[in-house]
Amino acid sequence: MYPMQIRPIQQADNAATARMIRQVLLEQKAPRSGTAYADPWLDQLYEFYDKPGFEYFLLINEGSVVGGAGIAPLEDDDTTCELQKMYFQPEVRGRGAGEKMITKCLDFARENGFKRCYIETLPWMKAAQKLYHRNGFQRIDHRMGNTGHYSCTVFLLKQL
């Protein structure tokens, strides 16, 4: 395999990125409602993240989208961002991509003045939770913001 590259999403990546996210969610047996699967802007991620304080990064391998993650401000809280839509195809998991992606996203968050980073996930996504904990996220007992992801019941926060 060629070295993987992390770069910001481009408009031409919209379809491949949405397809990758949906494939991973189905593979992980995530509900189609109350998760990123149902987000109304999933097919236009470039446009959604094309604003100050927003960014979506892709993991590219041999020219294909094999993963991604984004940062966006949490609704009604300009000091907290959310790590969003962090998903990877099975063939790249366990190779350090998650660590690199979190670093890239959190660096962007700090550069944009955020003080905390929130994430929510599904309870059975244990490998993701371990990755978040290794990177300083701590479990909290309540939801933050209005993400619309009511199926996600594990909430984590990191001070930046």
C-alpha positions as CSV (number, residue, x, y, z in Angstrom):
1,M,0.0,0.0,0.0
2,Y,1.1,3.5,-0.7
3,P,1.5,5.9,2.2
4,M,-1.9,7.2,3.3
5,Q,-2.5,11.0,3.1
6,I,-4.8,13.2,5.3
7,R,-6.2,16.2,3.5
8,P,-9.2,18.5,3.6
9,I,-12.3,17.3,1.8
10,Q,-12.9,18.7,-1.7
11,Q,-16.3,19.0,-3.5
12,A,-15.4,16.1,-5.8
13,D,-15.1,13.9,-2.7
14,N,-18.7,14.3,-1.6
15,A,-20.1,11.1,-3.1
16,A,-17.2,8.8,-2.1
17,T,-17.2,10.2,1.4
18,A,-20.9,9.7,2.0
19,R,-20.7,6.2,0.6
20,M,-17.7,5.3,2.9
21,I,-19.5,6.7,6.0
22,R,-22.7,4.7,5.1
23,Q,-20.8,1.5,4.5
24,V,-19.0,1.8,7.8
25,L,-22.2,2.5,9.7
26,L,-23.9,-0.5,8.1
27,E,-20.9,-2.7,8.8
28,Q,-21.0,-1.5,12.5
29,K,-24.8,-2.3,12.7
30,A,-25.5,1.3,13.5
31,P,-29.2,2.4,13.3
32,R,-30.0,4.4,10.1
33,S,-31.9,7.0,12.2
34,G,-30.4,9.0,15.1
35,T,-26.9,8.6,13.6
36,A,-24.7,10.3,11.0
37,Y,-26.4,8.0,8.4
38,A,-29.5,10.2,8.5
39,D,-27.7,13.6,8.5
40,P,-29.4,15.7,5.9
41,W,-26.1,17.1,4.7
42,L,-24.2,13.8,4.5
43,D,-24.1,13.9,0.7
44,Q,-22.8,17.5,0.7
45,L,-20.1,17.4,3.4
46,Y,-17.8,19.7,1.5
47,E,-20.4,22.4,1.5
48,F,-21.4,21.8,5.1
49,Y,-17.7,22.1,6.3
50,D,-16.9,25.0,4.1
51,K,-17.2,27.7,6.8
52,P,-14.9,29.2,9.4
53,G,-14.2,26.9,12.3
54,F,-15.4,23.8,10.4
55,E,-13.2,21.3,8.6
56,Y,-13.5,17.7,7.4
57,F,-10.4,15.7,6.7
58,L,-10.1,12.6,4.6
59,L,-7.8,9.7,4.8
60,I,-6.8,8.8,1.2
61,N,-5.1,5.6,0.2
62,E,-4.2,4.8,-3.4
63,G,-6.5,7.6,-4.5
64,S,-9.6,6.3,-2.6
65,V,-11.4,7.7,0.4
66,V,-10.9,5.2,3.2
67,G,-11.6,7.3,6.2
68,G,-12.5,10.7,7.5
69,A,-13.3,12.9,10.5
70,G,-14.5,16.5,11.0
71,I,-14.5,19.3,13.5
72,A,-17.4,21.7,13.8
73,P,-18.5,24.2,16.5
74,L,-21.0,22.7,19.0
75,E,-24.4,24.5,18.7
76,D,-24.8,27.3,21.2
77,D,-21.2,27.0,22.6
78,D,-18.5,28.8,20.8
79,T,-15.7,27.4,23.0
80,T,-16.6,23.7,22.3
81,C,-16.2,21.8,19.1
82,E,-17.4,18.4,18.2
83,L,-15.3,15.7,16.6
84,Q,-17.7,14.4,13.9
85,K,-18.1,11.5,11.5
86,M,-14.8,9.7,12.3
87,Y,-15.0,6.5,10.4
88,F,-12.5,4.3,8.7
89,Q,-12.8,1.4,6.3
90,P,-11.8,-2.0,7.8
91,E,-8.6,-2.3,5.8
92,V,-7.0,0.7,7.4
93,R,-8.1,0.2,11.0
94,G,-5.4,-0.7,13.5
95,R,-2.6,1.0,11.4
96,G,-2.4,4.3,13.3
97,A,-4.8,6.3,11.1
98,G,-7.1,7.1,14.0
99,E,-4.3,8.6,16.1
100,K,-3.2,10.7,13.2
101,M,-6.7,11.8,12.3
102,I,-7.5,12.8,15.9
103,T,-4.2,14.8,16.1
104,K,-5.0,16.6,12.8
105,C,-8.6,17.4,14.0
106,L,-7.6,18.6,17.5
107,D,-4.7,20.7,16.1
108,F,-7.3,22.4,13.8
109,A,-9.6,22.8,16.8
110,R,-6.9,24.5,18.9
111,E,-5.9,26.7,16.0
112,N,-9.5,27.9,15.7
113,G,-9.7,28.8,19.4
114,F,-11.8,25.9,20.8
115,K,-11.2,25.0,24.4
116,R,-13.0,21.7,24.6
117,C,-13.8,18.9,22.1
118,Y,-16.9,16.7,22.5
119,I,-17.8,13.4,20.8
120,E,-20.6,11.0,21.0
121,T,-20.7,7.4,19.8
122,L,-22.5,4.1,20.0
123,P,-22.0,1.9,23.0
124,W,-20.8,-1.1,21.0
125,M,-18.1,0.8,19.2
126,K,-15.5,-0.2,21.8
127,A,-12.4,0.1,19.6
128,A,-13.4,3.8,18.9
129,Q,-14.0,4.4,22.6
130,K,-10.5,3.0,23.4
131,L,-9.0,5.3,20.8
132,Y,-10.8,8.3,22.2
133,H,-9.7,7.5,25.8
134,R,-6.1,7.0,24.7
135,N,-6.3,10.5,23.3
136,G,-7.5,12.2,26.5
137,F,-11.3,12.1,26.0
138,Q,-13.2,11.4,29.3
139,R,-16.6,10.0,29.5
140,I,-19.3,12.4,30.6
141,D,-22.9,11.6,31.7
142,H,-24.8,13.9,29.4
143,R,-25.3,14.9,25.8
144,M,-24.0,18.3,24.7
145,G,-25.5,20.3,21.9
146,N,-28.3,19.3,19.6
147,T,-26.5,16.9,17.2
148,G,-29.6,14.9,16.3
149,H,-27.8,11.7,17.0
150,Y,-30.1,10.4,19.6
151,S,-29.0,6.8,19.0
152,C,-25.5,7.7,20.3
153,T,-25.5,7.2,24.0
154,V,-21.8,7.4,24.9
155,F,-20.6,11.0,25.5
156,L,-16.9,12.1,25.8
157,L,-15.2,15.4,26.3
158,K,-11.6,16.5,26.1
159,Q,-10.1,19.8,27.4
160,L,-7.9,21.3,24.7
